[in-house]
Amino acid sequence: MAGVKAVLGILGLFALWELVVAVLDPPEYLLVGPISAFAELLERPGYFAENTFITLQEALAGFALGTALGVLCGAALHYSPTVRSFLYPALIAIDTIPKVALAPLFIVWFGFGFESKAFVAMAIAFFPLVINTYDGLSSVPHELQELARINKASQWKKMTKIEFIYAVPSILSGAKISISLAVGGAVVGEFIAGSKGLGYVIMLANSQVDLPSMFAAFIVLAAIALALFFVVDLAGRKLVPWKRHAK
């Protein structure tokens, strides 16, 4: 039922968008409706599919790297007060830097290929995982901590059997945020130095004032970000079924 409502909501948004274009009748170089955008998709499916696959690869690589590093860094912040005192303020400071400003640096380091875009996506996806992992591990109830102490559980068992299991819902919440941000990060990298991908499609369409192509790319980007979000959400429901039943 929730999926049906989501589809109806999206269709309603498209209908409203098309209605606004029909009523205002703006020039095509200012605004086009979803019908024009979908017609562009149908006219050049191979072109959009090829560039979508490239952006998707970059986003997934960045998300995987960001998740791994984010969880490790969040755990280090929780388990090491020394690391936390030195690293946490630095992470907050770095997080305030607009990530588009970091993209040229990654391009200098990793070149104009796949790697630089993946690292831009990683940089954007990284921070929600760090904060959510740290918060999840820090919010383990005192009663569970006492139970582990009474049963003389080792630090490894305490970490794997209690703390990380308790933190999984929080980590997955961060992952749902990060997966959408990773798609945006890949596009940011393509804006700066791309010759392929949906970011490049948008920049090329902008230079040619080709709004149907631009909005077609926007729709595809929104679709893949939404699809990836629901994939992570579904994985979360499978991994933490107790959270669903607790509602």
Backbone as CSV, one residue per row, in Angstrom:
resi,resn,N_x,N_y,N_z,CA_x,CA_y,CA_z,C_x,C_y,C_z
1,MET,0.832,-1.212,0.000,0.000,0.000,0.000,0.865,1.259,0.000
2,ALA,1.943,1.230,0.794,2.835,2.391,0.841,3.472,2.633,-0.526
3,GLY,3.826,1.524,-1.225,4.420,1.670,-2.548,3.463,2.268,-3.547
4,VAL,2.191,1.864,-3.463,1.168,2.411,-4.359,1.000,3.905,-4.113
5,LYS,0.981,4.303,-2.843,0.847,5.726,-2.511,2.032,6.525,-3.027
6,ALA,3.231,5.933,-2.926,4.424,6.622,-3.424,4.338,6.833,-4.935
7,VAL,3.914,5.798,-5.652,3.775,5.906,-7.110,2.728,6.949,-7.471
8,LEU,1.609,6.933,-6.765,0.554,7.922,-7.025,1.041,9.338,-6.743
9,GLY,1.841,9.483,-5.686,2.387,10.798,-5.366,3.310,11.304,-6.459
10,ILE,4.162,10.428,-6.993,5.075,10.811,-8.065,4.298,11.163,-9.334
11,LEU,3.295,10.341,-9.660,2.478,10.625,-10.841,1.734,11.950,-10.682
12,GLY,1.257,12.219,-9.461,0.588,13.489,-9.197,1.529,14.667,-9.376
13,LEU,2.780,14.501,-8.945,3.772,15.565,-9.117,4.044,15.821,-10.593
14,PHE,4.165,14.744,-11.377,4.367,14.905,-12.820,3.163,15.604,-13.465
15,ALA,1.963,15.216,-13.037,0.754,15.830,-13.597,0.698,17.323,-13.274
16,LEU,1.052,17.676,-12.031,1.065,19.089,-11.645,2.108,19.853,-12.444
17,TRP,3.272,19.256,-12.616,4.341,19.874,-13.396,3.880,20.133,-14.828
18,GLU,3.265,19.125,-15.463,2.784,19.279,-16.840,1.682,20.332,-16.922
19,LEU,0.826,20.383,-15.904,-0.252,21.374,-15.882,0.301,22.786,-15.801
20,VAL,1.309,22.987,-14.957,1.926,24.313,-14.830,2.525,24.751,-16.161
21,VAL,3.197,23.831,-16.856,3.791,24.155,-18.155,2.702,24.474,-19.173
22,ALA,1.609,23.706,-19.133,0.518,23.938,-20.088,-0.163,25.281,-19.843
23,VAL,-0.326,25.656,-18.583,-1.019,26.912,-18.259,-0.125,28.114,-18.533
24,LEU,1.129,28.056,-18.078,2.029,29.202,-18.238,2.611,29.301,-19.639
25,ASP,2.727,28.146,-20.318,3.271,28.078,-21.675,4.582,28.855,-21.816
26,PRO,5.594,28.499,-20.992,6.870,29.218,-21.090,7.639,28.785,-22.332
27,PRO,8.592,29.584,-22.781,9.453,29.156,-23.896,10.204,27.882,-23.526
28,GLU,10.518,27.067,-24.517,11.167,25.785,-24.252,12.561,25.944,-23.669
29,TYR,13.183,27.122,-23.873,14.513,27.318,-23.295,14.448,27.694,-21.814
30,LEU,13.215,27.885,-21.279,13.057,28.182,-19.860,12.516,26.986,-19.070
31,LEU,11.553,26.291,-19.636,10.940,25.170,-18.906,10.227,24.255,-19.887
32,VAL,10.359,22.951,-19.648,9.608,21.951,-20.406,8.901,21.035,-19.415
33,GLY,7.896,20.346,-19.891,7.141,19.441,-19.041,7.708,18.039,-19.053
34,PRO,7.182,17.189,-18.180,7.668,15.807,-18.122,7.430,15.024,-19.404
35,ILE,6.390,15.388,-20.169,6.143,14.681,-21.427,7.318,14.869,-22.382
36,SER,7.816,16.103,-22.468,8.983,16.373,-23.320,10.217,15.641,-22.811
37,ALA,10.374,15.592,-21.490,11.540,14.910,-20.915,11.484,13.411,-21.183
38,PHE,10.304,12.803,-20.989,10.172,11.367,-21.250,10.300,11.062,-22.742
39,ALA,9.831,11.975,-23.593,10.000,11.781,-25.038,11.474,11.756,-25.404
40,GLU,12.275,12.604,-24.747,13.719,12.617,-24.976,14.347,11.300,-24.522
41,LEU,13.881,10.773,-23.401,14.381,9.482,-22.912,14.074,8.360,-23.905
42,LEU,12.860,8.370,-24.447,12.455,7.331,-25.391,13.159,7.478,-26.737
43,GLU,13.532,8.707,-27.080,14.190,8.947,-28.362,15.647,8.482,-28.340
44,ARG,16.299,8.596,-27.164,17.712,8.209,-27.064,17.938,7.322,-25.835
45,PRO,17.309,6.164,-25.802,17.436,5.312,-24.605,18.855,4.821,-24.366
46,GLY,19.573,4.474,-25.452,20.934,3.982,-25.293,21.866,5.027,-24.712
47,TYR,21.714,6.260,-25.150,22.537,7.373,-24.669,22.363,7.571,-23.170
48,PHE,21.112,7.594,-22.733,20.852,7.805,-21.304,21.212,6.566,-20.482
49,ALA,20.983,5.379,-21.032,21.326,4.152,-20.301,22.830,4.060,-20.072
50,GLU,23.622,4.387,-21.085,25.079,4.311,-20.970,25.590,5.277,-19.899
51,ASN,25.104,6.494,-19.923,25.562,7.494,-18.961,25.015,7.225,-17.560
52,THR,23.822,6.664,-17.480,23.271,6.285,-16.177,24.120,5.202,-15.534
53,PHE,24.538,4.218,-16.317,25.351,3.119,-15.788,26.673,3.637,-15.232
54,ILE,27.273,4.616,-15.896,28.545,5.186,-15.439,28.349,5.904,-14.102
55,THR,27.323,6.752,-14.020,27.046,7.465,-12.768,26.705,6.493,-11.650
56,LEU,25.949,5.453,-11.965,25.574,4.457,-10.966,26.810,3.741,-10.422
57,GLN,27.738,3.375,-11.289,28.984,2.731,-10.843,29.770,3.635,-9.904
58,GLU,29.903,4.900,-10.280,30.640,5.852,-9.446,29.968,6.032,-8.091
59,ALA,28.639,6.140,-8.096,27.905,6.341,-6.852,28.019,5.130,-5.935
60,LEU,27.893,3.923,-6.491,27.971,2.713,-5.672,29.376,2.510,-5.111
61,ALA,30.399,2.810,-5.913,31.773,2.707,-5.410,32.003,3.705,-4.280
62,GLY,31.538,4.933,-4.476,31.679,5.948,-3.426,30.907,5.592,-2.179
63,PHE,29.709,5.027,-2.363,28.902,4.619,-1.211,29.574,3.486,-0.440
64,ALA,30.115,2.507,-1.158,30.792,1.386,-0.501,32.005,1.868,0.291
65,LEU,32.826,2.736,-0.322,33.984,3.273,0.378,33.561,4.131,1.562
66,GLY,32.568,4.984,1.339,32.097,5.867,2.406,31.510,5.098,3.570
67,THR,30.803,4.004,3.275,30.223,3.186,4.334,31.304,2.504,5.156
68,ALA,32.253,1.888,4.465,33.325,1.188,5.180,34.136,2.147,6.044
69,LEU,34.572,3.253,5.461,35.381,4.209,6.211,34.562,4.916,7.284
70,GLY,33.299,5.197,6.981,32.446,5.886,7.944,32.186,5.047,9.182
71,VAL,31.905,3.759,8.984,31.658,2.874,10.129,32.933,2.698,10.949
72,LEU,34.065,2.507,10.279,35.341,2.361,10.997,35.684,3.627,11.784
73,CYS,35.477,4.771,11.148,35.801,6.031,11.810,34.841,6.292,12.974
74,GLY,33.557,5.997,12.779,32.590,6.165,13.863,32.907,5.269,15.047
75,ALA,33.329,4.040,14.759,33.725,3.117,15.827,34.976,3.618,16.543
76,ALA,35.940,4.161,15.783,37.157,4.695,16.403,36.828,5.864,17.321
77,LEU,35.894,6.719,16.907,35.481,7.837,17.758,34.863,7.349,19.061
78,HIS,34.097,6.263,18.972,33.416,5.745,20.165,34.377,5.041,21.117
79,TYR,35.264,4.215,20.575,36.089,3.353,21.419,37.396,4.009,21.881
80,SER,37.790,5.118,21.270,39.042,5.764,21.651,38.801,7.232,22.004
81,PRO,38.794,7.571,23.285,38.641,8.976,23.671,39.726,9.874,23.079
82,THR,40.947,9.322,22.936,42.037,10.119,22.364,41.735,10.471,20.907
83,VAL,41.317,9.456,20.135,40.947,9.707,18.738,39.789,10.688,18.677
84,ARG,38.808,10.516,19.556,37.634,11.391,19.559,38.019,12.843,19.837
85,SER,38.882,13.070,20.790,39.244,14.444,21.151,39.999,15.145,20.027
86,PHE,40.785,14.388,19.252,41.546,14.990,18.169,40.769,15.022,16.857
87,LEU,40.071,13.934,16.559,39.491,13.766,15.229,38.101,14.372,15.088
88,TYR,37.293,14.303,16.137,35.893,14.741,16.005,35.786,16.217,15.601
89,PRO,36.505,17.141,16.271,36.418,18.546,15.821,36.899,18.735,14.387
90,ALA,37.945,17.975,13.997,38.448,18.098,12.625,37.415,17.624,11.612
91,LEU,36.723,16.530,11.940,35.690,16.023,11.039,34.551,17.020,10.881
92,ILE,34.150,17.632,11.988,33.088,18.639,11.918,33.527,19.810,11.043
93,ALA,34.765,20.236,11.202,35.279,21.345,10.402,35.307,20.994,8.918
94,ILE,35.772,19.778,8.606,35.826,19.351,7.199,34.432,19.223,6.611
95,ASP,33.489,18.760,7.445,32.117,18.572,6.958,31.457,19.889,6.576
96,THR,31.928,20.996,7.157,31.336,22.299,6.815,31.810,22.812,5.457
97,ILE,32.885,22.208,4.915,33.386,22.642,3.602,32.442,22.125,2.520
98,PRO,31.935,22.980,1.636,31.104,22.480,0.522,31.865,21.438,-0.285
99,LYS,31.248,20.294,-0.499,31.971,19.190,-1.137,32.345,19.499,-2.583
100,VAL,31.600,20.408,-3.213,31.969,20.779,-4.582,33.336,21.444,-4.596
101,ALA,33.725,22.050,-3.456,35.050,22.669,-3.374,36.156,21.632,-3.270
102,LEU,35.814,20.426,-2.788,36.815,19.362,-2.673,37.017,18.602,-3.979
103,ALA,36.032,18.692,-4.875,36.093,17.915,-6.115,37.356,18.206,-6.927
104,PRO,37.769,19.478,-7.116,39.007,19.710,-7.881,40.231,19.074,-7.238
105,LEU,40.249,18.992,-5.896,41.382,18.372,-5.213,41.467,16.883,-5.531
106,PHE,40.322,16.201,-5.525,40.323,14.774,-5.868,40.734,14.552,-7.321
107,ILE,40.372,15.486,-8.169,40.752,15.360,-9.583,42.261,15.519,-9.747
108,VAL,42.861,16.450,-8.966,44.321,16.602,-8.984,44.984,15.318,-8.499
109,TRP,44.428,14.711,-7.442,45.033,13.513,-6.860,44.832,12.267,-7.715
110,PHE,43.607,12.104,-8.255,43.246,10.825,-8.888,42.986,10.923,-10.389
111,GLY,43.112,12.126,-10.954,42.930,12.269,-12.392,41.475,12.495,-12.773
112,PHE,41.225,12.415,-14.088,39.909,12.740,-14.629,39.025,11.515,-14.824
113,GLY,39.476,10.357,-14.394,38.730,9.129,-14.652,37.730,8.781,-13.577
114,PHE,37.416,7.491,-13.537,36.398,6.953,-12.626,36.725,7.229,-11.163
115,GLU,38.008,7.109,-10.796,38.404,7.165,-9.389,38.054,8.499,-8.745
116,SER,38.293,9.602,-9.434,38.042,10.913,-8.835,36.558,11.108,-8.525
117,LYS,35.684,10.652,-9.430,34.246,10.786,-9.179,33.806,9.900,-8.027
118,ALA,34.375,8.695,-7.952,34.035,7.791,-6.850,34.479,8.369,-5.516
119,PHE,35.634,9.031,-5.489,36.116,9.605,-4.231,35.310,10.842,-3.831
120,VAL,34.816,11.609,-4.795,33.914,12.717,-4.460,32.629,12.162,-3.847
121,ALA,32.089,11.110,-4.446,30.891,10.463,-3.888,31.169,9.926,-2.487
122,MET,32.354,9.352,-2.291,32.731,8.840,-0.971,32.778,9.967,0.059
123,ALA,33.378,11.099,-0.314,33.520,12.215,0.615,32.162,12.722,1.091
124,ILE,31.177,12.697,0.206,29.854,13.170,0.575,29.086,12.114,1.364
125,ALA,29.266,10.834,1.010,28.544,9.755,1.693,29.144,9.416,3.050
126,PHE,30.379,9.811,3.294,31.137,9.396,4.472,30.551,9.925,5.795
127,PHE,30.217,11.191,5.846,29.911,11.840,7.127,28.640,11.327,7.807
128,PRO,27.535,11.095,7.091,26.372,10.541,7.797,26.657,9.197,8.463
129,LEU,27.524,8.371,7.836,27.862,7.074,8.430,28.695,7.242,9.684
130,VAL,29.621,8.205,9.672,30.442,8.455,10.857,29.558,8.850,12.036
131,ILE,28.719,9.840,11.831,27.898,10.364,12.925,26.896,9.324,13.408
132,ASN,26.245,8.628,12.476,25.233,7.644,12.880,25.853,6.436,13.574
133,THR,27.034,6.020,13.112,27.714,4.913,13.791,28.117,5.310,15.203
134,TYR,28.696,6.477,15.330,29.108,6.967,16.652,27.904,7.117,17.581
135,ASP,26.834,7.716,17.083,25.635,7.900,17.913,25.013,6.560,18.290
136,GLY,24.981,5.622,17.332,24.399,4.314,17.613,25.170,3.555,18.673
137,LEU,26.496,3.568,18.568,27.320,2.871,19.557,27.259,3.557,20.919
138,SER,27.105,4.880,20.912,27.079,5.631,22.167,25.742,5.541,22.885
139,SER,24.713,5.066,22.198,23.364,5.058,22.793,22.962,3.683,23.321
140,VAL,23.922,2.753,23.415,23.609,1.431,23.990,23.171,1.625,25.442
141,PRO,22.027,1.084,25.843,21.533,1.301,27.209,22.523,0.826,28.271
142,HIS,22.539,1.542,29.368,23.429,1.199,30.479,23.137,-0.206,31.005
143,GLU,21.883,-0.627,30.954,21.519,-1.954,31.455,22.225,-3.055,30.676
144,LEU,22.331,-2.893,29.352,23.022,-3.890,28.543,24.527,-3.893,28.828
145,GLN,25.063,-2.701,29.059,26.473,-2.626,29.419,26.738,-3.351,30.735
146,GLU,25.840,-3.170,31.694,25.989,-3.833,32.994,25.831,-5.352,32.850
147,LEU,24.907,-5.757,31.986,24.704,-7.189,31.764,25.969,-7.832,31.206
148,ALA,26.622,-7.157,30.274,27.874,-7.671,29.721,28.959,-7.748,30.793
149,ARG,29.007,-6.741,31.663,30.027,-6.738,32.721,29.781,-7.864,33.723
150,ILE,28.505,-8.060,34.099,28.163,-9.104,35.071,28.521,-10.481,34.522
151,ASN,28.306,-10.669,33.198,28.611,-11.964,32.578,30.074,-12.075,32.132
152,LYS,30.857,-11.068,32.505,32.293,-11.058,32.209,32.581,-11.278,30.720
153,ALA,31.770,-10.596,29.892,31.973,-10.690,28.442,33.256,-9.966,28.051
154,SER,33.982,-10.532,27.113,35.187,-9.872,26.611,34.797,-8.621,25.826
155,GLN,35.786,-7.761,25.633,35.520,-6.539,24.875,35.050,-6.868,23.455
156,TRP,35.624,-7.916,22.851,35.214,-8.311,21.496,33.766,-8.771,21.467
157,LYS,33.380,-9.626,22.431,31.990,-10.097,22.468,31.032,-8.963,22.800
158,LYS,31.436,-8.098,23.686,30.603,-6.937,24.023,30.365,-6.069,22.793
159,MET,31.415,-5.907,22.010,31.313,-5.065,20.820,30.452,-5.727,19.743
160,THR,30.686,-7.021,19.476,30.001,-7.697,18.372,28.605,-8.189,18.738
161,LYS,28.401,-8.601,19.985,27.131,-9.199,20.381,26.125,-8.188,20.931
162,ILE,26.615,-7.023,21.365,25.700,-6.047,21.964,25.757,-4.714,21.231
163,GLU,26.938,-4.085,21.246,27.020,-2.692,20.817,26.739,-2.517,19.329
164,PHE,27.400,-3.306,18.483,27.180,-3.124,17.047,25.781,-3.582,16.629
165,ILE,25.266,-4.621,17.276,23.899,-5.050,16.966,22.906,-3.950,17.333
166,TYR,23.135,-3.324,18.487,22.248,-2.233,18.900,22.386,-1.030,17.964
167,ALA,23.588,-0.832,17.417,23.845,0.328,16.564,23.411,0.128,15.113
168,VAL,23.103,-1.110,14.707,22.764,-1.386,13.307,21.634,-0.501,12.773
169,PRO,20.505,-0.327,13.497,19.458,0.552,12.953,19.940,1.974,12.696
170,SER,20.773,2.488,13.587,21.302,3.837,13.395,22.237,3.889,12.188
171,ILE,23.070,2.864,12.030,23.981,2.805,10.880,23.190,2.734,9.575
172,LEU,22.129,1.943,9.565,21.314,1.819,8.355,20.587,3.123,8.039
173,SER,20.196,3.861,9.069,19.586,5.176,8.829,20.586,6.103,8.149
174,GLY,21.848,6.047,8.610,22.880,6.833,7.945,23.117,6.375,6.520
175,ALA,23.030,5.054,6.293,23.245,4.520,4.943,22.158,4.999,3.980
176,LYS,20.928,5.110,4.469,19.839,5.587,3.596,20.064,7.037,3.171
177,ILE,20.647,7.820,4.068,20.994,9.197,3.694,22.174,9.198,2.729
178,SER,23.176,8.380,3.041,24.425,8.391,2.276,24.247,7.920,0.841
179,ILE,23.364,6.958,0.602,23.236,6.414,-0.753,22.736,7.479,-1.726
180,SER,21.797,8.321,-1.265,21.318,9.408,-2.128,22.397,10.466,-2.308
181,LEU,23.138,10.755,-1.223,24.216,11.740,-1.318,25.326,11.257,-2.245
182,ALA,25.559,9.948,-2.266,26.604,9.408,-3.139,26.277,9.640,-4.602
183,VAL,24.997,9.524,-4.960,24.592,9.808,-6.342,24.884,11.268,-6.674
184,GLY,24.532,12.161,-5.755,24.826,13.575,-5.965,26.316,13.843,-6.042
185,GLY,27.103,13.128,-5.224,28.545,13.313,-5.251,29.159,12.905,-6.577
186,ALA,28.677,11.796,-7.132,29.173,11.365,-8.439,28.876,12.422,-9.505
187,VAL,27.703,13.005,-9.436,27.321,14.039,-10.408,28.185,15.285,-10.229
188,VAL,28.482,15.648,-8.977,29.359,16.797,-8.726,30.721,16.573,-9.378
189,GLY,31.269,15.369,-9.219,32.538,15.063,-9.865,32.463,15.167,-11.377
190,GLU,31.350,14.720,-11.948,31.169,14.811,-13.402,30.999,16.246,-13.857
191,PHE,30.398,17.092,-13.011,30.295,18.515,-13.345,31.685,19.135,-13.506
192,ILE,32.587,18.762,-12.593,33.906,19.395,-12.574,34.783,18.887,-13.711
193,ALA,34.797,17.581,-13.925,35.714,17.013,-14.924,35.157,15.722,-15.479
194,GLY,34.016,15.788,-16.106,33.410,14.587,-16.649,33.299,14.642,-18.164
195,SER,33.457,13.490,-18.773,33.195,13.366,-20.204,32.134,12.295,-20.446
196,LYS,31.641,11.710,-19.349,30.583,10.713,-19.396,29.773,10.835,-18.116
197,GLY,28.613,10.176,-18.114,27.773,10.197,-16.924,26.659,11.230,-17.019
198,LEU,25.713,11.132,-16.091,24.553,12.019,-16.137,24.926,13.466,-15.824
199,GLY,25.958,13.667,-14.997,26.429,15.027,-14.748,26.932,15.673,-16.030
200,TYR,27.653,14.903,-16.829,28.131,15.403,-18.118,26.949,15.681,-19.053
201,VAL,25.943,14.807,-19.032,24.747,15.021,-19.855,24.095,16.354,-19.502
202,ILE,23.999,16.641,-18.198,23.375,17.888,-17.751,24.205,19.091,-18.190
203,MET,25.524,19.010,-18.028,26.379,20.126,-18.423,26.332,20.352,-19.932
204,LEU,26.336,19.266,-20.710,26.259,19.393,-22.165,24.922,19.993,-22.585
205,ALA,23.837,19.523,-21.967,22.513,20.063,-22.285,22.423,21.534,-21.904
206,ASN,23.052,21.912,-20.795,23.047,23.309,-20.376,23.769,24.186,-21.396
207,SER,24.892,23.711,-21.913,25.645,24.502,-22.892,24.883,24.650,-24.206
208,GLN,24.011,23.698,-24.494,23.234,23.731,-25.734,21.804,24.235,-25.516
209,VAL,21.494,24.662,-24.301,20.149,25.098,-23.908,19.122,24.034,-24.331
210,ASP,19.461,22.790,-24.025,18.623,21.643,-24.381,17.900,21.165,-23.121
211,LEU,16.800,21.842,-22.783,16.107,21.525,-21.536,15.458,20.146,-21.515
212,PRO,14.928,19.630,-22.627,14.389,18.261,-22.558,15.436,17.240,-22.105
213,SER,16.668,17.332,-22.630,17.731,16.416,-22.199,18.092,16.648,-20.741
214,MET,18.136,17.921,-20.337,18.497,18.242,-18.967,17.478,17.667,-17.979
215,PHE,16.188,17.885,-18.258,15.157,17.383,-17.351,15.046,15.862,-17.416
216,ALA,15.341,15.288,-18.577,15.373,13.826,-18.672,16.452,13.266,-17.745
217,ALA,17.626,13.919,-17.726,18.704,13.486,-16.827,18.307,13.674,-15.376
218,PHE,17.615,14.777,-15.062,17.137,14.994,-13.698,16.205,13.859,-13.258
219,ILE,15.307,13.472,-14.146,14.344,12.414,-13.818,15.067,11.091,-13.580
220,VAL,16.050,10.783,-14.425,16.797,9.535,-14.245,17.570,9.563,-12.937
221,LEU,18.198,10.695,-12.625,18.937,10.813,-11.367,18.018,10.610,-10.165
222,ALA,16.857,11.239,-10.208,15.903,11.076,-9.109,15.451,9.626,-9.002
223,ALA,15.258,8.978,-10.137,14.794,7.587,-10.139,15.836,6.650,-9.541
224,ILE,17.112,6.822,-9.925,18.125,5.904,-9.395,18.399,6.185,-7.920
225,ALA,18.356,7.450,-7.506,18.541,7.766,-6.086,17.407,7.176,-5.259
226,LEU,16.175,7.283,-5.770,15.026,6.729,-5.058,15.098,5.209,-5.010
227,ALA,15.476,4.600,-6.134,15.577,3.135,-6.170,16.633,2.631,-5.197
228,LEU,17.802,3.293,-5.166,18.865,2.879,-4.250,18.450,3.081,-2.798
229,PHE,17.737,4.157,-2.537,17.233,4.396,-1.175,16.340,3.243,-0.726
230,PHE,15.437,2.804,-1.600,14.524,1.720,-1.231,15.252,0.383,-1.125
231,VAL,16.320,0.196,-1.915,17.121,-1.023,-1.782,17.780,-1.076,-0.412
232,VAL,18.370,0.043,0.019,18.993,0.095,1.347,17.939,-0.062,2.442
233,ASP,16.800,0.556,2.248,15.716,0.437,3.237,15.242,-1.011,3.344
234,LEU,15.105,-1.689,2.194,14.690,-3.099,2.210,15.744,-3.957,2.892
235,ALA,17.029,-3.688,2.604,18.101,-4.427,3.266,18.047,-4.219,4.771
236,GLY,17.738,-2.987,5.179,17.614,-2.706,6.603,16.482,-3.473,7.254
237,ARG,15.373,-3.593,6.548,14.243,-4.348,7.096,14.584,-5.826,7.258
238,LYS,15.403,-6.338,6.358,15.808,-7.741,6.463,16.830,-7.956,7.577
239,LEU,17.723,-6.963,7.747,18.784,-7.098,8.737,18.309,-6.831,10.164
240,VAL,17.324,-5.955,10.313,16.831,-5.624,11.658,15.318,-5.820,11.727
241,PRO,14.839,-7.054,11.574,13.392,-7.288,11.607,12.771,-6.949,12.949
242,TRP,13.567,-7.009,14.034,13.018,-6.692,15.347,12.569,-5.228,15.444
243,LYS,13.219,-4.340,14.683,12.834,-2.932,14.719,11.466,-2.732,14.092
244,ARG,11.192,-3.480,13.002,9.904,-3.369,12.335,8.788,-3.895,13.241
245,HIS,9.043,-5.000,13.912,8.016,-5.574,14.765,7.780,-4.767,16.022
246,ALA,8.781,-3.951,16.391,8.649,-3.173,17.613,7.761,-1.966,17.440
247,LYS,7.444,-1.608,16.205,6.631,-0.409,15.960,5.183,-0.656,16.303
